[in-house]
Amino acid sequence: MLLSKIVNDLQLISRTDSANDREITGGYCSDLLSDVLAHATAGDVWVTNQKHQNCIAVASLLELGAVVIAGGVDPDESTIEKAVAEGIPLFTTDATVFDVVGRLYQLGIRSKRRSTQ
């Protein structure tokens, strides 16, 4: 699914000028950077409440499709600057993490990680 559809449907606020025409191939949600490093995959949209620039470093390293900071949390200015420098689309929303992930699921975005259940 194109990132632009997600941005429009969820009414996300863009914090960077990164292209929204990239393909999002999955999703991941966590506030633990080590968890994201271990389980998120390239092309995922990552939903978090974290706002510091280490999030962008992780997103860049994993080649994630976008980062969404939920819950009305404003990213640090250094986070926005790093996202621009790394070409990582960064968005914010007042919606809760729970609601954002639910909406992504309704749109057909799924985790690429296999369930252990």
N, C-alpha and C positions, 0 to 999 in steps of 0.2 A: 504494500500500500504506500502511496506517496505521502511523504511527510506533510505536504500542503493540505491534504484531506484531514489528517489528524489535527493540524493546527486550526483549520476552519471549524471542524465539528466540535472540538473541545474549547474553542475560543481562547487559545493559548496566546500569551503576550510574548512576542519575540524580544529577546534582549540582545540579539546579534543580528547582523545582516546576512547570515549564512543562507545558502540556497535551500529552499523548501522542496525542491524537486527530487530529492534523494529517496530511494526506496527503503522503507522500514520493513524489516523481515521478521521481527519478533519484539518481545518486550521483556523488561526485567525491572523489579522493584526491590530496593533495599537501601538502607542507610549505612550499612557496613561496607566500607571500601574493599576490605578483604573478601567479603562475600561476592561483591560485584566482580572483582578480579577473577575469582574462581569459577563463576557461573554465567556471567553475561557473555554474549557473543557479538561479533561484528554485525552491524545492521540493526541492533536492538535500540529501542527507545528506552531510556532509563528514567524511572520515576523515583524521586527522592525528596527528602526534606533538607538535605545537606546543601550548604550554600558556599562552601569554600573552594578555592582554586584546585585543591587536590582532586576534586570530582572531575574537573576538566582533564587533568592529567590521566586519570583512569579512563575516561571516555576516549581520549585520543589514543592511548596505548591499545585499547581494545577495538578501535575503529567503530565505536558506537554511532548510530544514526542520529541521535539527539539526546539531550538531557532536559527533563522537565522537573523544575523545582516547584513542588506543590505546597498547599497550605498557607498561601499568602506570604511565604518567606521570600525576602529580597536577597538576591545574591550579593556578595561583596563586590566592590568595584574591580578588585584584582581578579575575581572569577570571570567577570564579563570580559575584561581585557584578555585574559588567557583564552577564553572561548573564541574570541575574534581571532587571536593570533594562531590558534590551532585549527580554525575552521570548523568548530563544533557548534551546531545549532543549539542555542540555549533558550529555554522558554520558562515562563512562570505562570502560575494560576492561583487563584484564591481557593479553588476546589481542593478538597482533602486528597491525600494520596489514595485512600480507599476509593473515592469517587472517580479519580482519574483512571485508576487501573480498571475499575468496573466499566467505564466508558470505552477504554481501549479494547477490553474483552468483547464488548458489544459490537465494536467495529471489526472484529475478527483478528485482532492482534493476540498472539499466543506466545508463551514462553517456548523456547526451543529446547529447554532442559527437560529431560524425561522425568516423569513422576515416578517415585519409588513405591507408590501405593498400588 
